[in-house]
């Protein structure tokens, strides 16, 4: 399936985020409004940059506090929405994320919410845009995906659908019976799917969401189970990561984007989608390699542990130490790599080395160049 990542999930400037997403192999992005506002690029320049990188702008977000408002509050909300739709036209985005209202002026009136969302969708359709309505877990009156769907269904507008967000759904419980309502939503009315995991924490859900989300497989949510239900409902759009995490926002964008896409590959496999080559479980550990600036103290420790030096590399400063089936390589390496003793590599025994290599490459593991020394086989 197509894959996407929200720019808020990565660190750096908008250009750096887009570049990292493209290099990691994502098909597209969600552009977070703050990233666009902070960028020196115009929407047209961002659109061109995405095209150059092979990225589709799948979603623009967020549009907040626009439904179930007194008419005097709704009119300026529509005016605000019109400006966003015009900007999205320049950006090349055709779907906007509308979060359920947290405004203190919002009324507990589903009929009013449906009517105003329908009027918003009318305006959006005039600009060639779809409205994906999402229930925030802390929404003032609408805080669950099934409640959001009832309002969207009541509105009955072709340009209005739902956005399902795994965090907002699973942070409220996520038991199998809590997810049964997903099957009642027609696949074509699920306009967008946002995916995130999180550690299981007992804390305010807003703070939990804003600081502790993580990529699928790194937390305690059953994201794969939710994805299976959404796919069974007929969803065919992109799988998009929306992860608010303080650590990721301070880490280098490139490696984070690779980790993000790798998490989606694993998630797709867990959900039963076509996956990279099947794993060939390792059958043992072939060796561990230690890189050290001084072999003498390491050798002394290994000798005390009962290891014996059994071989030395013909062209490199590498010794093989063995005790029974255990093998340790001691590498005194190039001078520029002598930054203290550390574990440099672990070699695994595999019944299918070529298959294991293909799977590793499909999971975005870099292929390391091998530079044989003179005399190496």
N, C-alpha and C positions, 0 to 999 in steps of 0.2 A: 504494500500500500504506500501511498504518498506520505512523506514525513515532513514535519514542520516544527519550528521552535519559536517561542515568543522571545523577542529581543530582550525583555526584562530578565530572562534567564541567564544572560551572559554579561560579562564585564566589558568596559571600554566604551569607545564612541560607537555611534550607529554604524559607521563604515567598518569598524573593526568587528562588530558583532555580525554584520552581514557576511563579511569575508570568512569569518570562522565557521558560520553555518554552512556556507557553500563548500568550503574545503572539507568539512566533515561529511558531506554528502546529502544534506537535507534538500528536499525539493522546494521548500518555501519557508516563509516566516509569518508570524504575527507581529505587527509593528505596534509597539506600546507608545502611546501618545507622548509621554515624557521624553522618550528617545528621539522622536522626531523634533520636538520643540528645542531640544538641546543641540541638535545637529546644525552645522552651518549650511548644510545642503538644502535646497528647495525640494518640495515634494516631487517635482519633475526630475530633479537630479537623483533623488533616492530611487525613483521608479527606474531610471536608466541604469543605475548602479545594480539594482536587483536583476534587471534583464541581462546585464553583462555577466553577472555571476550565475545565471541560470536559476534564479530564485523567483517564485511566485509569491506575491503578497496575498496570503489567504485571508487575513483578518486584520482589521484595524480596531484598536480598543484603547480605553473603554468609553462608553457613553453611559453616564450615571444619572439616576434620579429623574426619570422622565415619565413614570407611569403612576396612576392613582393619585394624581395631584389635583388640588382645586384649580379651576379653569384659569384663574389669574396667575397661577404658578406654571401651568402647562404651556401657555402661549410662549413665554420666554424660553422654556425647555425645547419647544419645537424650533424656535429661532436658532438656538444653540446647535440643535441637531442639523439644521440646514447648512450651517457653516461647516460642520464636520463632513457632511456628505459632499459638499463642493470640494473640500480638501481631499477626500478619498478619491474623487474623480481624477484629480491631478496625480495622486499617488498610484492609481491603478488597482485599488482594493475594492472588492465588490460585496464584502460582508462586514458588518459592524457588530461588535459585542455590546449588548445592552445588559447591564447588571440590574438585578432587582433593587428597588429603591431602599435606601437607608435614611432618606430625608425625614426629618421630624414633621414635615407637612404632608407626608404621604398618608392616604386614607385606607382603612381596612375595607376595601370595596373591590371585589374581583371584577364585577361588571364594568366599573369605571376603568380599572387597569386594562381590561381587554379592549374597551373602546379606544382608550388613548394609545395603546400599542398598535391598534389597527390604523389609527390616524398617522402615527409615526411611520408605520410600514408603507402607507400610501405615499408619504413624502419621500421615503427611501426609494421606493420603486420608481418614482419619477427621475431619480438619479442613477438608476440601474443597480441599486444596492439592496441586499437582503439584511434583515434584522435577526440576529441570533440572541434570544433572550435567555439569560442565565440566572438561576436562583443562587444568590450568595447565601452561604450557611448562616450569616448574621443579618440577612435581609430583615427589614422592619416588619413586613407583613408576609412576604413570600420568601421562604428560606429553604424549600425542598424542591427537587427537580419535578416531582409529580404535581405539585401545586403550580409550578411554572407552566407545565404542560397543559393543565386544565385551563389556565388563563389564555394560553396561545390557541388551544383548540377552540375555546369560546370565541376568540377574536376572528378566527376563520379567514385570515388574510394570507394570500399565496406568498407574499414577501416576508412573512413572519414565521419563524421556527424557534427551536430551542437550541441552546448550547449546553451540552452536558460536560461537567467538570468533575473529574474523579475525586479531587480533594473535597469539594463542597458536598459531594454525595457521601463519600466514605468517612469523612470526619464526623458525620452524624450517626454512625453506627455501621452501616454497610453489611448487615446480615443478609443472607440470601433472600429472605422474604422482603427486605427493604428495597431490593433491586428488581422485584417482579414487575413493577410498574413500567420499567423500561420497555418491556415487550409490547406495551400498549401504545407506544409512540411509533407512528409510521416512520420508516427509515428516511423517507424524503423530507420529513419535518425535523429531523435532527440535522440542523444546519452546520454544526461544528462540534468537535470533541476535543477537550483539553485534558491532558493526562499529567498527573503528578502523584508521587508517593509521599509519605511522611512517617517519621517515627511516632510511635504511640505515646502521646504526652497528655497529661492532665493539666490543661491550661486554657486560657481564653482563646477561642477559636480564631479570632481575627489575628492575634499575635502569632499563633501557631501557623496560620496560613502565610503571613507576611515574612516570616523569618526562618521557618524550619521545613519547608517543602524540600523534597529531593527527587531524584530521577527514579522511575519505576524500578523496583528490585532493591532499592537502597533503604526502604522503610518497612512499615508493618502493614500496609494496606494490601488488600487483594485486588490490585489493579488489573491483573490478567482476567480475573473472574468478571469484573465489570466490563472490560473490553469485549469478552465473549458475548455478553448479553447485548451490548450495543451493536455488535456486528450481526448478531442473530436478528435484531430488529430491522436490519437492512441498511445500516449506515455504510456509505461508500466514500465519504470524504477523507481528508488527511488525518493522520494521527499526530496531534500537536502537543508539544511539551510546554507547559506554563509553570515554571518553578521559581518561586520567590525564595531565595536563600542567601543569607549574608555572606557565607563563605564563597559560594560560586560567583557572587558579584565582586569579590575581591581577588579572584583567581584569574589566571591567564585564560582568555576566551577560547583559544584554539584547543587545548587539551580538554577543557570543559565541554565544548561542543562535540568532540569525539566521544567522550564519556556519555553524553546525552544521547547521541545517535546509537551508540552501542546498547544503551538501555532499551531503546525502542526495538532493536533487532531481537534482543532477548525476550522482550515482552511479546512481540509478534509470535515467536516460537512457542511461548507458554500459552498463548491464546489459540494456538492451532493453525496459525497462518503459515504460508510457505516460508521456510527458514533456510539459513545457510546449511552446508553439509552437516549431517548428523554427527554428534560427538563420538569420538573414539576414546573411551575412558582410559586414562593412564594406568599402566599395570605396575608401575613402581617408580622409584626415584633413581635415576642413573648416576647423578653426581650433584654436589653443591660446589660452587666456585667462590673462593674468597679472594678479594683484591686487597693487597696490603703493600705499604711502602717498605716493610721490613719483614722478611720471611722468618727470621730467627725466632722471635717470640711466639709466632703462630706455630712454627714447627715444634717448638718446645711443648706447647700445650697439646698439640696433636699426639706427640710422642707419649706424654703423660697419660693421655686417654687411651693408649693402646694402639694407635695408628702407626703404620709403617710406610715410609716413603718407598714406593715401588717403581716409579718411572719419572723421567724428566723429558719435557718436550724437546724435540730436536732443534728447534729454532727460536723458541720463546722462553722467557723466564717463568715457566709453569711446572710445578711439581705435582705428581699424583700421590696422594696418601690413601691407604686402604686399611680397613679393619673389617674382615668378613665381607659382607655385601655392601658395606658403606664405603663411598668414594668421595674424597674431597680434593679439589684442585686448589692449589695455593699459587696465585698469580701476582708477581711483583710488578707487572705491567709497565706502561709508559710513564715517564716522570710526571706528565701533566695530570695523570689520573691518581697520583699518590696523595689522597686526601684522607688517610686513615683507613683502618681495616674495615671492610664492609662486605656484605653478601652481594656478589655481582651477578650471579645466575644460578638457576636450578634447572638441571636437565631431567626430563621425564622420559620414562620408557613408554612406548606406544605400540600397539599392535598394528597401527596404520599411520606411520609418520607422514606420508604424503597427504592423507585425508585430514589429519590433525592440522597440518600447515594450511591446507585450503580453508578449513573452518576458521583458523586464526586470522587469515587474511580477510575472510568475509566479515569477521567481527572487528575489522579495522585495526588489527595488530600490524604495526609497521614491519616491513621486510628489511632486516638489518643487512647491510652489505658485508660480505665476507672477503677479507683481504688476506689470502694465504701468503705466508712467508716463503721464501725460496726453499725448496725441498719438501714443502708440505704436500701431502697426497691430494 
